[in-house]
Amino acid sequence: MQTERFGEFRSRFGGPPEVVARAPGRVNLIGEHTDYNGGLVLPCAIDLDTRVLLRARSDRTVRVFSREWREERAFDASAPARRGGWIDYVQGVFAVLREHGVTARGFDIAIESDVPPGAGLSSSAALELALLTAIDRRLELALAAERRCELAHAAEVDFVGVPCGIMDQWVVGLARRDTLLRIDCHTQSVRPVVFPGDRVALLIADSGVRRALSAGGLAKRHGECAEVLEIARRAGALPESAPGLCALDPDALEDLAPLLSSRLLRRARHVVSENRRVEASCRALEVGDFASVGELLREGMRSLREDFEVSTPELDRLCRSGDSAPGVYGSRLTGAGFGGCSLHLVEPQAAGDAADSIASGFAREFGRRPKIQLVRPANGASSRVIRG
């Protein structure tokens, strides 16, 4: 397979690649919409990768071929400009590197991925980190992994225009095998939480509903949370120095309720309660209390569906089918919502039967069987030089 990929690269670009890099997709066990509110998240990378093959050119032209999109695009590395679509994630990487003092130069690049776009598994961060890691290795920039995460986040927010928090880039860049990462999105501190794969497993089910976060759904929720934060500061419920809405105490939220519309109260209630669910999940995992983790997942799903309103009928059905299946501790959507995938925490020996039960329940309502995969926590982005 590797030899075949290198051969395709040579045929398209007239020579072999110099560097190959990979970066994984991710799932978030719990902590949804808390990252851009200065709170906690608990994601892991998964064993689905985006791969970048790269060779430097002597000019400033960047030629990029995407296997998944089946098209080649080109742009000037010294003047990237938004066009819309997948190429903007590539251009964003070049834009932020240039802004941070890296001399613009051209490359021939091939991209292939197992991470489906729009499925809530962070295909964009996987692409950004794979590309940054490849460029870093080829140009010998010696960027720390955390620095690559920062640059990838800047590419998505500042260039592509998605108002996301840091979670995706941090876990894709820093993940460890068989480990979840408890990330404080305000301090950017990371603590590993062991995922005992011999005792519990993760299923992901693809709803088939694709989403584009830059199209408005995430931006609207981001704005609503910012509105609550401003009201809380004006009312003295939070100091001006508060990192975000996650700093709000549940009792203070109750006192603040008369100042909020019912919609804003629901948004705030989700953020505050979800932040606490992350800490509770970490404690339960550390003592092997998977039943409690499952209950927290179900609570989180109810909150995402009713208070934050980011679920869909397809995601609701997947989670109901999962929660009624023997051996499933709990289910919830993973990622920002508006489509994408559900996540199911299961007993390893029950994973096959659970997957069939979830798929059958979904098919009865929607007339098709969703793709369901067993995934395991994987390592973050890496690269290597191609010799010869």
C-alpha positions in Angstrom: 0.0 0.0 0.0 2.8 2.4 0.9 4.7 1.6 -2.3 1.5 2.2 -4.3 1.0 5.6 -2.7 4.5 6.7 -3.4 4.1 5.5 -7.0 0.9 7.6 -7.4 2.8 10.6 -6.0 5.7 10.1 -8.5 3.3 9.7 -11.4 1.4 12.9 -10.5 4.3 15.1 -9.5 7.3 13.6 -11.4 9.3 12.5 -8.4 9.0 10.7 -5.1 7.8 12.3 -1.8 10.4 13.5 0.7 8.3 13.3 3.8 5.2 11.5 4.9 3.1 12.6 7.9 0.0 11.4 9.6 -2.5 12.8 12.0 -5.5 11.1 13.6 -9.2 12.0 13.8 -10.7 12.3 17.3 -13.7 11.6 19.4 -14.7 13.6 22.5 -15.9 11.4 25.3 -17.5 14.3 27.1 -17.1 18.1 27.3 -19.0 19.5 24.3 -19.1 23.2 23.6 -17.0 23.8 26.7 -13.7 24.4 24.9 -14.5 27.8 23.5 -16.1 28.7 26.9 -12.8 28.2 28.7 -13.7 24.9 30.2 -12.7 21.2 30.3 -12.9 18.5 27.6 -12.0 14.8 27.6 -11.2 13.6 24.1 -8.9 11.0 22.5 -7.4 10.5 19.1 -8.7 7.5 17.2 -7.1 5.0 14.8 -8.3 6.7 11.6 -5.7 8.9 10.0 -5.2 11.7 7.5 -1.8 11.3 5.6 0.2 13.9 3.8 3.0 13.1 1.3 5.1 16.1 0.5 8.0 17.2 -1.6 9.6 20.7 -1.7 9.7 22.7 -5.0 12.1 25.4 -6.2 9.4 28.0 -6.6 6.4 29.3 -4.5 3.7 27.3 -6.1 1.8 24.8 -4.0 0.1 22.0 -5.8 -2.2 19.8 -3.8 -4.0 16.6 -4.8 -6.8 15.2 -2.6 -7.6 11.6 -3.0 -11.0 12.0 -1.3 -12.1 15.0 -3.3 -10.4 13.7 -6.5 -9.1 17.0 -7.5 -5.9 19.0 -7.7 -5.6 22.6 -6.7 -2.8 25.1 -6.8 -2.0 28.4 -5.1 0.9 30.8 -4.4 2.5 30.1 -1.0 3.2 33.8 -0.6 -0.4 34.9 -1.2 -3.0 32.4 0.1 -6.6 33.6 -0.3 -9.8 31.9 0.9 -11.7 30.2 -1.9 -14.1 28.0 0.1 -13.8 24.2 0.4 -11.1 21.8 1.5 -8.2 23.8 0.0 -8.7 26.6 2.5 -7.5 24.3 5.3 -4.3 23.8 3.4 -4.0 27.5 2.5 -4.6 28.4 6.2 -1.5 26.4 7.2 0.6 28.3 4.8 -0.9 31.6 5.8 -0.2 31.2 9.5 3.4 29.9 8.9 4.1 33.0 6.8 2.6 35.3 9.5 4.9 33.6 12.0 8.1 34.2 10.0 8.4 31.1 7.9 9.6 31.9 4.4 7.0 31.0 1.8 8.0 28.2 -0.6 6.3 25.8 -2.8 5.5 22.1 -2.3 3.9 19.2 -4.2 1.4 17.6 -1.8 -0.8 14.6 -1.8 -3.5 14.1 0.8 -5.5 10.9 1.7 -7.7 10.3 4.6 -9.7 7.7 6.5 -11.4 10.4 8.5 -14.7 11.3 6.9 -15.3 15.0 6.4 -18.3 16.5 8.2 -18.7 13.5 10.5 -17.7 15.3 13.7 -14.4 13.4 13.9 -12.2 16.5 13.3 -11.1 15.8 9.8 -10.0 19.5 9.5 -7.6 19.3 12.5 -6.2 16.0 11.2 -5.5 17.7 7.9 -4.0 20.8 9.5 -1.7 18.8 11.9 -0.6 16.3 9.3 0.4 19.1 6.9 2.1 21.2 9.6 4.0 18.1 10.8 5.2 17.3 7.3 6.3 20.9 6.6 8.0 21.1 10.0 10.0 17.9 9.3 10.9 18.9 5.7 12.0 22.5 6.6 13.6 21.4 9.9 11.7 24.0 11.8 11.9 22.0 15.0 8.4 23.2 16.2 7.3 21.9 19.5 4.1 19.8 19.3 2.2 22.4 21.3 3.3 25.1 18.8 2.1 23.1 15.9 -1.3 22.8 17.7 -1.4 26.6 18.2 -0.7 27.2 14.5 -3.3 24.7 13.3 -5.9 26.3 15.6 -5.0 29.7 14.1 -5.3 28.4 10.6 -8.9 27.2 11.3 -10.1 30.2 13.3 -8.3 33.1 11.6 -8.1 31.9 8.0 -10.9 29.4 7.5 -13.2 31.3 9.8 -14.5 28.5 12.1 -14.9 29.9 15.7 -13.8 26.7 17.4 -12.0 26.1 20.7 -8.6 24.4 21.0 -9.8 20.9 21.7 -9.5 19.4 18.2 -6.0 20.6 17.4 -4.6 19.8 20.9 -5.8 16.2 21.0 -4.8 15.5 17.4 -1.4 16.9 18.1 -0.7 15.6 21.6 -2.7 12.4 21.9 -1.3 9.1 23.4 -2.3 5.6 22.7 -4.9 4.1 25.1 -5.3 7.4 26.8 -7.9 10.2 27.0 -6.7 13.8 27.5 -8.3 16.0 30.1 -7.6 19.4 28.6 -8.2 22.7 30.4 -9.0 24.9 27.4 -8.2 28.1 29.4 -4.8 27.2 30.8 -4.1 24.7 28.0 -2.9 22.2 30.6 -3.2 18.5 29.6 -3.6 15.5 31.9 -3.7 12.0 30.7 -6.5 9.7 31.8 -6.0 6.0 31.1 -8.6 4.3 28.9 -8.6 0.6 30.0 -9.3 -0.9 26.6 -9.4 -4.5 28.0 -12.4 -3.5 30.1 -14.3 -1.0 28.0 -14.6 0.0 24.3 -15.7 2.8 22.0 -18.1 2.5 19.1 -18.8 5.4 16.7 -21.9 5.4 14.5 -22.1 7.8 11.5 -25.5 9.4 11.2 -24.8 10.2 7.6 -25.8 13.8 8.2 -23.0 16.1 7.1 -22.4 19.5 8.6 -20.3 22.6 7.8 -19.6 24.4 11.1 -18.4 27.6 9.3 -22.0 27.8 7.8 -23.4 29.3 11.0 -24.5 26.7 13.6 -21.4 26.8 15.7 -21.0 30.6 15.3 -24.6 31.1 16.5 -23.9 29.0 19.7 -20.6 30.8 20.2 -22.4 34.1 20.1 -25.1 33.0 22.5 -22.5 31.9 25.0 -20.7 35.2 24.6 -24.0 37.1 25.2 -24.5 35.2 28.5 -20.9 35.9 29.6 -21.4 39.6 29.0 -24.6 39.6 31.0 -23.0 37.7 33.8 -20.1 40.1 34.0 -22.4 43.2 34.0 -24.4 41.6 36.8 -21.3 40.8 38.9 -21.8 37.1 38.7 -18.4 36.8 37.0 -15.3 39.0 37.1 -14.0 40.6 33.9 -11.0 38.3 34.2 -13.2 35.1 34.0 -11.9 32.9 31.2 -15.4 32.1 29.9 -18.8 30.8 30.8 -17.5 27.6 32.3 -16.2 29.7 35.3 -19.8 30.4 36.3 -21.0 28.5 39.4 -24.3 26.7 39.1 -25.7 28.7 42.1 -24.7 31.9 40.4 -26.5 30.8 37.2 -29.7 30.3 39.2 -29.4 33.8 40.5 -28.7 35.1 37.0 -31.7 33.3 35.5 -34.1 36.3 35.7 -31.8 38.3 33.5 -31.7 35.7 30.7 -34.2 34.6 28.1 -35.2 31.0 28.3 -33.0 30.2 25.3 -29.9 31.8 26.8 -30.6 30.1 30.2 -30.7 26.7 28.5 -27.4 27.4 26.6 -25.7 28.5 29.8 -27.1 25.5 31.8 -25.6 23.1 29.3 -22.2 24.7 29.4 -22.0 24.9 33.2 -23.3 21.4 33.8 -21.2 19.8 31.0 -18.0 21.2 32.5 -18.8 19.5 35.7 -19.6 16.2 33.9 -16.0 16.2 32.5 -14.5 16.2 36.1 -17.0 13.6 37.2 -16.2 11.4 34.2 -12.4 11.6 34.9 -13.0 10.5 38.5 -15.3 7.6 37.5 -12.8 6.4 34.8 -9.9 6.4 37.2 -11.7 4.0 39.5 -13.3 1.9 36.8 -16.8 3.0 37.4 -18.1 2.7 33.8 -21.7 2.7 34.8 -21.3 6.2 36.2 -19.5 7.3 33.1 -22.4 5.9 31.0 -24.9 7.9 33.1 -22.9 11.0 32.6 -22.9 10.4 28.8 -26.6 10.1 28.8 -27.0 13.2 30.9 -24.8 15.1 28.5 -26.8 13.9 25.5 -30.0 15.1 27.0 -28.4 18.5 27.7 -27.0 18.7 24.1 -30.5 17.8 22.7 -32.7 19.9 25.0 -30.6 22.8 26.3 -28.0 23.4 23.6 -30.2 22.1 20.7 -27.4 20.7 18.5 -28.7 17.2 18.0 -30.6 15.8 15.0 -33.3 13.1 14.6 -30.6 10.7 13.3 -28.3 11.3 16.3 -31.2 11.0 18.7 -32.1 7.6 17.2 -28.6 6.3 17.3 -28.3 7.2 21.0 -31.7 5.7 21.9 -30.8 2.5 20.1 -27.4 2.4 21.8 -28.8 3.0 25.3 -31.3 0.2 24.9 -28.7 -2.3 23.7 -27.3 -4.8 26.2 -23.7 -4.1 27.2 -23.8 -0.3 26.4 -23.0 1.9 29.3 -24.1 5.1 27.6 -24.3 7.0 24.4 -24.1 10.6 23.2 -23.3 12.6 20.1 -19.6 13.4 19.7 -18.3 16.7 18.3 -20.2 19.9 18.0 -23.4 18.3 16.7 -25.7 19.4 13.8 -24.9 16.0 12.3 -21.9 13.7 12.4 -21.4 10.7 14.7 -22.6 9.3 18.0 -20.3 7.6 20.5 -21.2 4.5 22.6 -19.2 3.3 25.6 -19.6 -0.5 25.7 -18.4 -3.7 27.2 -15.8 -5.1 24.8 -17.4 -8.5 24.5 -20.8 -6.9 23.7 -19.5 -4.5 21.0 -20.5 -6.6 18.0 -24.1 -7.2 19.2 -24.4 -3.6 20.3 -23.3 -2.4 16.8 -25.9 -4.6 15.2 -28.6 -3.4 17.6 -27.8 0.2 17.0 -27.7 -0.2 13.2 -31.0 -2.2 13.2 -32.8 0.4 15.2 -31.6 3.2 13.0 -32.6 1.3 9.8 -36.1 0.8 11.0 -36.6 4.5 11.3 -34.5 5.8 8.4 -34.3 2.9 5.9 -30.5 2.6 5.9 -27.9 1.1 8.1 -25.3 3.5 9.5 -21.6 2.8 9.3 -20.4 1.7 12.8 -16.8 1.3 13.8 -14.9 0.1 16.9 -12.2 2.6 17.5 -9.4 2.8 20.1 -7.4 5.8 21.5 -4.4 6.4 19.2 -1.2 8.4 19.1 -1.1 12.0 17.9 0.5 13.4 14.8 3.9 12.1 13.6 6.1 12.2 10.5 9.1 10.5 8.9 11.6 11.3 6.1 11.5 9.1 3.0 14.9 7.7 2.3 16.0 7.0 -1.2 
